[in-house]
Amino acid sequence: MFNNVNISLSGILLAALALTACEHTPPDHRDPVTLPVYSAGDADNGAIIYEEACGQCHQLTPGSNKKGPQLMNIYGAPAAELTDYDYGAALSNSGWVWDAKTLDPYIADAQKALPESKMLADPMPDASERADVIAYLSTLRMNAPAVDSDGNPVVDTKSTHMNNEAVEISEGAENKPAASF
């Protein structure tokens, strides 16, 4: 008797899960950057500042949003365009395109530049630091991923699986840095 009840409950549970299953939303991405790299700042220094000031809330990988949206291909992109992040109404209705003219005041003080902004970062009053961050953001460029008809990323299985094939190492290679190959 208990076996029949367990089987019935298991069947009901599976049916309920199937009916209420969440649809997987593929990670969104921005179109490739078409603007030239911003040259009024030092992108290398901007990367350091970005990591310290922005990295806690922003990632650089599509689909990897934290408190803030991922920022890959942000330079030249319309504000609030990713569908896999919940932007605030102020930014969604801003009509902004992220370039030096909009990024500078927003990074300087997001609340002053766009009242009711969801970004709660500390203001960055140093103009040269902001220019460096903008220069860095302008270098973040990635091609759009290949997607199938459902919008899911297409994975190249040949390059993502490990194999146990032997690798030939040329003579003297043990003393060469990897970047030399």
Residue frames as a rotation matrix with the C-alpha (Angstrom) as fourth column:
MET 1
0.561 0.828 0.000 0.00
0.828 -0.561 0.000 0.00
0.000 0.000 -1.000 0.00
PHE 2
0.513 -0.421 -0.748 2.77
0.131 -0.823 0.553 2.47
-0.848 -0.381 -0.367 0.89
ASN 3
-0.568 -0.735 0.372 4.61
0.469 0.083 0.879 1.72
-0.677 0.673 0.298 -2.35
ASN 4
-0.094 0.623 0.777 1.55
0.972 -0.111 0.207 2.78
0.215 0.775 -0.595 -4.37
VAL 5
0.835 0.377 -0.401 1.26
0.489 -0.842 0.226 6.00
-0.253 -0.385 -0.887 -2.34
ASN 6
0.067 -0.906 -0.418 4.97
0.151 -0.405 0.902 6.76
-0.986 -0.124 0.109 -2.85
ILE 7
-0.626 -0.257 0.736 4.69
0.722 0.166 0.671 6.13
-0.295 0.952 0.082 -6.57
SER 8
0.338 0.839 0.427 1.58
0.910 -0.407 0.081 8.31
0.242 0.361 -0.901 -6.80
LEU 9
0.775 -0.092 -0.625 3.19
0.267 -0.849 0.457 11.13
-0.572 -0.521 -0.633 -4.83
SER 10
-0.323 -0.946 0.005 6.35
0.314 -0.102 0.944 10.89
-0.893 0.307 0.330 -6.93
GLY 11
-0.395 0.253 0.883 4.28
0.918 0.079 0.388 11.10
0.028 0.964 -0.264 -10.11
ILE 12
0.715 0.699 0.000 2.36
0.695 -0.711 0.112 14.12
0.079 -0.080 -0.994 -8.85
LEU 13
0.465 -0.626 -0.626 5.58
0.171 -0.631 0.757 15.83
-0.869 -0.459 -0.186 -7.78
LEU 14
-0.576 -0.699 0.424 7.21
0.525 0.082 0.847 15.23
-0.627 0.710 0.320 -11.17
ALA 15
-0.024 0.659 0.752 4.13
0.965 -0.180 0.188 16.50
0.260 0.730 -0.632 -12.99
ALA 16
0.844 0.331 -0.422 4.06
0.470 -0.836 0.284 19.65
-0.259 -0.438 -0.861 -10.82
LEU 17
0.029 -0.921 -0.388 7.74
0.183 -0.377 0.908 20.29
-0.983 -0.098 0.157 -11.47
ALA 18
-0.577 -0.223 0.786 7.28
0.773 0.161 0.613 19.85
-0.263 0.961 0.080 -15.20
LEU 19
0.325 0.819 0.473 4.37
0.894 -0.429 0.128 22.28
0.308 0.381 -0.872 -15.26
THR 20
0.960 0.071 -0.272 6.12
0.194 -0.868 0.458 24.94
-0.203 -0.492 -0.847 -13.18
ALA 21
0.162 -0.977 0.136 9.61
0.906 0.202 0.371 24.64
-0.390 0.063 0.919 -14.61
CYS 22
0.463 -0.106 -0.880 11.29
-0.112 -0.992 0.060 27.96
-0.879 0.071 -0.471 -15.26
GLU 23
0.909 -0.213 0.358 12.41
0.390 0.133 -0.911 28.70
0.147 0.968 0.204 -18.76
HIS 24
0.078 -0.960 -0.268 16.14
0.790 -0.104 0.604 29.23
-0.608 -0.259 0.751 -19.12
THR 25
0.967 0.148 -0.207 16.90
0.018 -0.852 -0.524 32.73
-0.254 0.503 -0.826 -20.29
PRO 26
0.409 -0.877 0.254 20.08
0.882 0.308 -0.358 32.73
0.236 0.370 0.899 -22.35
PRO 27
-0.058 -0.491 -0.869 22.65
0.641 -0.686 0.345 35.35
-0.766 -0.537 0.354 -21.37
ASP 28
0.909 0.368 0.196 22.21
0.396 -0.610 -0.686 38.58
-0.133 0.701 -0.700 -23.23
HIS 29
-0.186 -0.982 -0.028 25.06
0.837 -0.173 0.519 40.45
-0.514 0.073 0.854 -24.88
ARG 30
0.425 0.219 -0.878 25.66
-0.164 -0.936 -0.313 43.79
-0.890 0.277 -0.362 -26.52
ASP 31
0.962 -0.128 0.243 26.54
0.261 0.145 -0.954 44.26
0.087 0.981 0.173 -30.16
PRO 32
0.104 -0.994 -0.038 30.25
0.994 0.103 0.031 44.61
-0.027 -0.041 0.999 -30.91
VAL 33
0.297 -0.104 -0.949 31.73
0.320 -0.926 0.201 48.05
-0.900 -0.363 -0.242 -30.24
THR 34
0.496 -0.097 0.863 32.04
0.860 -0.083 -0.504 50.25
0.121 0.992 0.042 -33.32
LEU 35
0.977 -0.173 0.122 33.47
-0.189 -0.973 0.132 53.39
0.096 -0.152 -0.984 -31.69
PRO 36
0.196 -0.970 -0.145 37.25
-0.020 0.144 -0.989 53.86
0.980 0.197 0.009 -31.66
VAL 37
0.118 -0.267 -0.956 39.09
0.940 0.341 0.021 53.20
0.320 -0.901 0.292 -28.40
TYR 38
0.953 0.230 0.197 38.93
0.139 -0.909 0.392 56.24
0.270 -0.346 -0.899 -26.12
SER 39
0.238 -0.971 -0.015 42.46
0.731 0.190 -0.655 57.64
0.639 0.145 0.755 -26.08
ALA 40
0.224 -0.131 0.966 42.14
-0.319 -0.946 -0.054 60.49
0.921 -0.296 -0.253 -23.56
GLY 41
0.626 -0.024 0.780 42.93
-0.772 0.125 0.623 58.14
-0.112 -0.992 0.059 -20.68
ASP 42
-0.521 -0.839 -0.158 45.28
-0.826 0.542 -0.152 55.32
0.213 0.051 -0.976 -19.72
ALA 43
0.398 0.772 -0.496 43.42
-0.640 0.621 0.453 52.02
0.657 0.137 0.741 -20.21
ASP 44
-0.176 -0.529 -0.830 45.98
0.293 0.777 -0.557 50.02
0.940 -0.341 0.018 -18.20
ASN 45
-0.983 -0.122 0.136 45.52
-0.076 -0.407 -0.910 52.29
0.166 -0.905 0.391 -15.18
GLY 46
-0.282 0.957 0.061 41.79
-0.920 -0.288 0.268 52.24
0.274 0.020 0.962 -15.85
ALA 47
0.127 0.270 -0.954 41.78
-0.128 0.959 0.254 48.44
0.984 0.090 0.156 -15.51
ILE 48
-0.715 -0.453 -0.533 43.28
0.474 0.246 -0.845 48.76
0.514 -0.857 0.039 -12.03
ILE 49
-0.880 0.433 0.195 40.82
-0.471 -0.737 -0.485 51.46
-0.066 -0.519 0.852 -11.00
TYR 50
-0.071 0.881 -0.467 37.93
-0.752 0.260 0.605 49.46
0.655 0.395 0.645 -12.50
GLU 51
-0.196 -0.047 -0.979 38.86
0.278 0.955 -0.102 46.38
0.940 -0.293 -0.174 -10.48
GLU 52
-0.888 -0.230 -0.399 38.98
0.440 -0.170 -0.882 48.39
0.135 -0.958 0.252 -7.24
ALA 53
-0.834 0.523 -0.178 35.99
-0.399 -0.793 -0.461 50.70
-0.382 -0.313 0.869 -7.80
CYS 54
-0.122 0.827 -0.549 33.66
-0.992 -0.084 0.094 48.78
0.032 0.556 0.830 -10.14
GLY 55
-0.582 -0.271 -0.767 34.56
-0.484 0.873 0.058 45.08
0.654 0.405 -0.639 -10.02
GLN 56
-0.934 0.269 0.234 32.49
-0.093 0.450 -0.888 44.31
-0.344 -0.852 -0.395 -6.93
CYS 57
-0.094 0.992 -0.085 29.26
-0.245 -0.106 -0.964 45.08
-0.965 -0.070 0.253 -8.77
HIS 58
0.636 0.309 -0.707 30.09
-0.715 -0.107 -0.691 44.61
-0.289 0.945 0.153 -12.46
GLN 59
0.179 -0.533 0.827 31.40
0.251 0.838 0.485 41.59
-0.951 0.121 0.284 -14.36
LEU 60
-0.286 -0.352 -0.891 32.82
-0.755 -0.490 0.436 41.44
-0.590 0.797 -0.126 -17.87
THR 61
-0.987 -0.034 0.156 31.18
0.048 0.870 0.490 38.19
-0.152 0.491 -0.858 -18.99
PRO 62
-0.466 0.875 -0.130 27.78
-0.706 -0.279 0.651 38.20
0.533 0.396 0.748 -20.74
GLY 63
0.293 0.705 -0.646 25.20
-0.018 0.679 0.734 36.59
0.956 -0.203 0.211 -18.49
SER 64
-0.164 -0.442 -0.882 27.25
0.885 0.328 -0.329 37.25
0.435 -0.835 0.337 -15.35
ASN 65
0.044 0.272 0.961 25.41
-0.116 -0.954 0.275 40.15
0.992 -0.124 -0.010 -13.82
LYS 66
-0.657 -0.215 -0.723 25.90
0.695 0.201 -0.691 41.02
0.294 -0.956 0.017 -10.17
LYS 67
-0.150 0.572 -0.806 24.45
0.603 -0.594 -0.533 44.09
-0.784 -0.566 -0.256 -8.43
GLY 68
0.079 0.092 -0.993 25.15
-0.607 -0.786 -0.121 45.88
-0.791 0.612 -0.006 -11.70
PRO 69
0.947 0.319 0.039 25.02
-0.155 0.557 -0.816 44.61
-0.282 0.766 0.577 -15.28
GLN 70
0.202 -0.890 0.408 28.02
0.742 0.412 0.529 43.07
-0.639 0.196 0.744 -17.03
LEU 71
0.494 -0.058 -0.868 29.98
-0.195 -0.980 -0.046 45.68
-0.847 0.191 -0.495 -18.98
MET 72
-0.469 -0.643 0.605 31.43
0.483 0.387 0.786 43.83
-0.739 0.661 0.129 -21.99
ASN 73
-0.580 0.145 0.801 30.92
0.765 -0.242 0.597 45.98
0.280 0.960 0.030 -25.14
ILE 74
0.152 0.671 -0.726 29.48
0.847 -0.467 -0.255 48.81
-0.510 -0.576 -0.639 -23.05
TYR 75
-0.458 -0.421 -0.782 31.29
0.081 -0.897 0.436 51.60
-0.885 0.137 0.445 -24.93
GLY 76
-0.887 0.189 -0.421 28.95
-0.462 -0.361 0.810 52.94
0.001 0.913 0.407 -27.63
ALA 77
-0.722 0.647 -0.247 26.03
0.566 0.757 0.326 50.77
0.398 0.096 -0.912 -26.48
PRO 78
-0.058 0.791 0.609 22.56
-0.271 -0.599 0.753 52.09
0.961 -0.121 0.249 -25.63
ALA 79
-0.782 -0.167 0.601 21.98
-0.609 -0.001 -0.793 52.31
0.133 -0.986 -0.101 -21.89
ALA 80
-0.337 0.665 0.667 19.82
-0.612 0.383 -0.692 49.63
-0.715 -0.641 0.278 -20.27
GLU 81
0.002 0.351 -0.936 19.72
-0.984 0.167 0.061 47.31
0.178 0.921 0.345 -23.28
LEU 82
-0.873 -0.366 -0.322 20.46
-0.325 0.929 -0.175 43.91
0.363 -0.048 -0.930 -21.72
THR 83
0.099 0.987 -0.124 17.35
-0.586 0.159 0.795 41.79
0.804 -0.006 0.594 -21.26
ASP 84
0.279 -0.022 -0.960 18.93
0.505 0.854 0.127 39.63
0.817 -0.520 0.249 -18.53
TYR 85
-0.781 -0.445 -0.439 19.36
0.610 -0.390 -0.690 42.53
0.136 -0.806 0.576 -16.08
ASP 86
0.309 0.944 -0.115 16.66
0.931 -0.275 0.240 44.52
0.195 -0.181 -0.964 -14.27
TYR 87
-0.711 -0.578 0.401 17.53
0.538 -0.814 -0.219 48.18
0.453 0.060 0.889 -14.85
GLY 88
-0.443 0.528 -0.724 15.93
0.535 -0.492 -0.687 51.04
-0.719 -0.692 -0.064 -12.98
ALA 89
0.505 0.776 0.378 13.32
0.796 -0.248 -0.552 53.20
-0.335 0.580 -0.743 -14.71
ALA 90
0.642 -0.284 -0.713 15.59
-0.197 -0.959 0.204 56.27
-0.741 0.010 -0.671 -14.75
LEU 91
-0.466 -0.882 -0.078 18.30
-0.360 0.109 0.926 54.57
-0.808 0.459 -0.368 -16.81
SER 92
-0.411 0.385 0.826 15.82
0.710 0.704 0.025 52.65
-0.572 0.597 -0.563 -18.95
ASN 93
0.622 0.759 0.194 14.14
0.739 -0.487 -0.465 55.92
-0.258 0.433 -0.864 -19.94
SER 94
0.177 -0.632 -0.754 17.34
0.180 -0.733 0.656 57.97
-0.968 -0.252 -0.017 -20.32
GLY 95
0.983 0.160 0.092 17.90
0.107 -0.086 -0.991 57.39
-0.151 0.983 -0.101 -24.03
TRP 96
0.440 -0.890 -0.121 21.63
-0.705 -0.426 0.567 57.48
-0.556 -0.164 -0.815 -23.32
VAL 97
0.845 -0.446 -0.294 24.39
0.115 0.689 -0.715 55.84
0.522 0.570 0.634 -25.33
TRP 98
0.814 -0.556 -0.169 27.45
0.231 0.042 0.972 54.97
-0.533 -0.830 0.162 -23.27
ASP 99
0.415 -0.765 0.493 30.34
0.602 -0.175 -0.779 57.07
0.682 0.620 0.388 -24.56
ALA 100
-0.592 -0.745 -0.308 32.76
0.727 -0.330 -0.602 59.48
0.347 -0.580 0.737 -22.88
LYS 101
-0.670 0.371 0.643 30.12
-0.274 -0.929 0.250 62.23
0.690 -0.008 0.724 -22.82
THR 102
0.439 0.893 0.100 27.65
-0.484 0.141 0.864 60.12
0.757 -0.428 0.494 -20.79
LEU 103
0.448 -0.314 -0.837 30.05
0.603 0.798 0.023 57.88
0.660 -0.515 0.547 -18.87
ASP 104
-0.564 -0.790 0.238 32.11
0.353 -0.492 -0.795 60.75
0.746 -0.365 0.557 -17.43
PRO 105
-0.419 0.409 0.811 29.33
-0.732 -0.680 -0.035 62.46
0.537 -0.609 0.584 -15.43
TYR 106
0.652 0.700 -0.291 27.73
-0.419 0.653 0.631 59.10
0.632 -0.290 0.719 -14.53
ILE 107
0.248 -0.652 -0.717 30.99
0.669 0.651 -0.360 57.72
0.701 -0.390 0.597 -13.12
ALA 108
-0.632 -0.484 0.605 31.71
-0.023 -0.769 -0.639 61.06
0.775 -0.417 0.475 -11.43
ASP 109
-0.862 0.452 0.231 28.43
-0.285 -0.054 -0.957 60.88
-0.420 -0.891 0.175 -9.47
ALA 110
-0.855 0.512 0.077 25.67
0.413 0.584 0.699 58.60
0.313 0.630 -0.710 -10.73
GLN 111
-0.145 0.852 -0.503 23.02
0.939 -0.041 -0.341 60.07
-0.312 -0.522 -0.794 -8.42
LYS 112
-0.193 0.007 -0.981 23.77
0.007 -1.000 -0.009 63.62
-0.981 -0.009 0.193 -9.56
ALA 113
-0.903 -0.227 -0.364 23.96
-0.349 -0.107 0.931 62.69
-0.250 0.968 0.017 -13.27
LEU 114
-0.477 0.763 -0.435 20.80
-0.187 0.396 0.899 60.59
0.859 0.511 -0.046 -13.17
PRO 115
-0.553 0.319 0.769 18.61
-0.831 -0.144 -0.538 61.07
-0.061 -0.937 0.345 -10.10
GLU 116
0.476 0.735 0.483 16.96
-0.751 0.626 -0.211 57.81
-0.457 -0.262 0.850 -9.00
SER 117
0.081 -0.555 -0.828 19.78
-0.731 0.531 -0.428 55.77
0.677 0.640 -0.363 -10.55
LYS 118
0.960 0.229 -0.160 20.16
-0.092 0.799 0.594 52.28
0.263 -0.556 0.789 -9.08
MET 119
0.218 -0.956 -0.197 23.96
0.530 0.285 -0.798 52.65
0.819 0.070 0.569 -9.13
LEU 120
0.980 0.196 0.014 25.06
0.075 -0.437 0.896 53.38
0.182 -0.878 -0.443 -5.58
ALA 121
0.254 -0.964 -0.083 28.82
0.885 0.266 -0.381 53.66
0.389 0.024 0.921 -6.18
ASP 122
0.249 -0.303 -0.920 30.87
0.571 -0.721 0.393 56.25
-0.782 -0.623 -0.006 -4.41
PRO 123
0.980 0.073 -0.184 31.46
-0.085 -0.682 -0.726 59.33
-0.179 0.727 -0.662 -6.58
MET 124
0.217 -0.939 0.267 34.76
0.922 0.287 0.260 59.42
-0.321 0.190 0.928 -8.49
PRO 125
0.795 0.215 -0.567 35.74
0.175 -0.977 -0.125 63.12
-0.581 0.000 -0.814 -8.43
ASP 126
-0.162 -0.955 -0.248 39.16
-0.155 -0.224 0.962 62.73
-0.975 0.194 -0.112 -10.11
ALA 127
0.639 0.465 -0.613 38.70
-0.603 -0.192 -0.774 63.49
-0.478 0.864 0.157 -13.84
SER 128
-0.189 -0.772 -0.607 41.90
-0.964 0.265 -0.036 61.68
0.189 0.578 -0.794 -14.84
GLU 129
-0.795 -0.011 0.607 40.78
-0.269 0.903 -0.336 58.50
-0.544 -0.430 -0.721 -13.04
ARG 130
0.259 0.957 0.127 37.43
-0.145 0.168 -0.975 58.69
-0.955 0.235 0.182 -14.82
ALA 131
0.453 -0.174 -0.875 39.19
-0.884 -0.213 -0.415 59.15
-0.114 0.962 -0.250 -18.16
ASP 132
-0.665 -0.747 -0.029 41.31
-0.747 0.664 0.037 56.08
-0.008 0.046 -0.999 -17.39
VAL 133
-0.486 0.577 0.657 38.23
-0.022 0.743 -0.669 53.99
-0.874 -0.339 -0.348 -16.54
ILE 134
0.581 0.713 -0.393 36.46
-0.389 -0.181 -0.903 55.16
-0.715 0.678 0.172 -19.71
ALA 135
-0.008 -0.671 -0.741 39.57
-0.997 0.065 -0.049 54.30
0.081 0.739 -0.669 -21.76
TYR 136
-0.858 -0.298 0.418 39.54
-0.386 0.912 -0.141 50.81
-0.339 -0.282 -0.897 -20.20
LEU 137
-0.054 0.929 0.367 35.81
-0.018 0.366 -0.930 50.32
-0.998 -0.057 -0.004 -20.80
SER 138
0.521 0.252 -0.815 36.33
-0.737 -0.348 -0.579 51.31
-0.430 0.903 0.004 -24.44
THR 139
-0.463 -0.767 -0.444 38.77
-0.880 0.459 0.126 48.40
0.107 0.449 -0.887 -24.87
LEU 140
-0.559 0.319 0.766 36.27
-0.233 0.826 -0.514 45.76
-0.796 -0.465 -0.387 -23.68
ARG 141
-0.034 0.460 -0.887 35.30
-0.990 -0.138 -0.034 44.20
-0.138 0.877 0.460 -26.97
MET 142
-0.676 -0.081 0.732 33.88
-0.096 0.995 0.022 40.80
-0.731 -0.055 -0.681 -27.83
ASN 143
-0.815 0.426 -0.393 32.09
-0.413 0.049 0.910 39.44
0.407 0.903 0.136 -30.88
ALA 144
0.071 0.922 0.381 28.49
-0.994 0.096 -0.046 38.42
-0.079 -0.375 0.924 -30.41
PRO 145
-0.625 -0.302 0.720 28.16
-0.368 0.927 0.069 34.72
-0.689 -0.222 -0.690 -29.60
ALA 146
-0.752 0.411 -0.516 26.65
-0.373 0.380 0.846 32.30
0.544 0.829 -0.133 -32.11
VAL 147
-0.550 0.647 0.528 23.12
-0.572 0.169 -0.803 31.35
-0.608 -0.744 0.277 -31.06
ASP 148
-0.872 0.340 0.351 20.64
0.471 0.777 0.417 28.71
-0.131 0.529 -0.838 -32.16
SER 149
-0.515 0.733 0.443 17.05
0.265 -0.356 0.896 29.39
0.815 0.579 -0.011 -33.27
ASP 150
0.485 0.693 -0.534 15.92
0.722 0.026 0.691 29.58
0.493 -0.721 -0.488 -29.61
GLY 151
0.677 -0.282 0.680 18.54
-0.338 -0.940 -0.053 32.20
0.654 -0.193 -0.732 -28.78
ASN 152
0.903 -0.388 0.186 20.74
-0.011 0.411 0.912 29.81
-0.430 -0.825 0.366 -26.80
PRO 153
0.217 -0.905 -0.367 24.52
-0.898 -0.332 0.289 30.04
-0.383 0.267 -0.884 -27.24
VAL 154
0.914 -0.056 -0.403 25.98
-0.184 0.827 -0.532 27.45
0.362 0.560 0.745 -29.59
VAL 155
0.521 -0.746 0.416 28.83
-0.559 0.071 0.826 25.61
-0.646 -0.662 -0.380 -27.92
ASP 156
0.359 -0.537 -0.763 31.79
-0.746 0.326 -0.581 24.36
0.561 0.778 -0.284 -29.95
THR 157
0.942 0.111 0.317 32.16
-0.298 0.711 0.637 20.91
-0.154 -0.695 0.703 -28.40
LYS 158
0.642 -0.762 -0.079 35.53
0.497 0.493 -0.714 20.32
0.584 0.420 0.695 -30.05
SER 159
-0.193 -0.794 0.576 37.19
-0.002 -0.587 -0.810 23.14
0.981 -0.158 0.112 -28.14
THR 160
0.138 0.313 0.940 35.42
-0.867 -0.421 0.267 22.63
0.479 -0.851 0.213 -24.80
HIS 161
0.974 0.209 0.084 36.18
-0.224 0.861 0.457 18.98
0.023 -0.464 0.886 -24.14
MET 162
0.114 -0.968 0.225 39.46
-0.880 0.007 0.476 17.64
-0.462 -0.252 -0.850 -22.86
ASN 163
0.892 0.082 -0.445 41.13
-0.291 0.857 -0.424 14.73
0.347 0.508 0.788 -24.54
ASN 164
0.662 -0.663 0.349 44.07
-0.136 0.352 0.926 12.52
-0.737 -0.660 0.143 -23.77
GLU 165
0.897 -0.362 0.255 45.91
0.346 0.216 -0.913 12.97
0.275 0.907 0.319 -27.05
ALA 166
0.192 -0.924 -0.329 49.67
0.884 0.017 0.468 13.26
-0.427 -0.381 0.820 -26.81
VAL 167
0.989 0.017 -0.146 51.14
-0.031 -0.947 -0.320 16.71
-0.144 0.321 -0.936 -27.30
GLU 168
0.395 -0.898 0.191 54.50
0.869 0.299 -0.394 17.08
0.296 0.322 0.899 -29.00
ILE 169
0.874 -0.218 -0.434 56.86
0.059 -0.840 0.539 19.51
-0.482 -0.496 -0.722 -27.30
SER 170
0.781 -0.609 0.139 59.64
0.118 -0.074 -0.990 20.89
0.614 0.789 0.015 -29.46
GLU 171
0.181 -0.823 -0.539 63.21
0.952 0.285 -0.116 20.81
0.249 -0.492 0.834 -28.22
GLY 172
-0.818 -0.565 0.112 64.09
0.493 -0.787 -0.370 23.82
0.298 -0.247 0.922 -26.10
ALA 173
-0.093 0.880 0.466 60.44
0.144 -0.451 0.881 24.67
0.985 0.149 -0.085 -25.48
GLU 174
0.376 0.258 -0.890 60.80
0.863 0.253 0.438 24.17
0.338 -0.933 -0.127 -21.74
ASN 175
-0.437 -0.627 -0.645 62.80
0.798 -0.601 0.043 27.41
-0.415 -0.496 0.763 -21.56
LYS 176
-0.838 0.189 0.512 60.41
0.235 -0.722 0.651 29.52
0.493 0.665 0.561 -23.64
PRO 177
-0.747 0.664 -0.038 57.53
-0.271 -0.356 -0.894 31.52
-0.607 -0.658 0.446 -22.17
ALA 178
-0.263 0.743 0.616 54.09
0.652 0.607 -0.454 30.35
-0.711 0.282 -0.644 -23.28
ALA 179
0.545 0.538 -0.643 53.45
-0.024 -0.756 -0.654 33.63
-0.838 0.372 -0.399 -25.10
SER 180
-0.321 -0.784 -0.532 56.27
-0.650 -0.226 0.725 32.82
-0.689 0.578 -0.437 -27.54
PHE 181
-0.694 0.049 0.718 54.39
0.333 0.906 0.260 29.94
-0.638 0.420 -0.646 -29.16
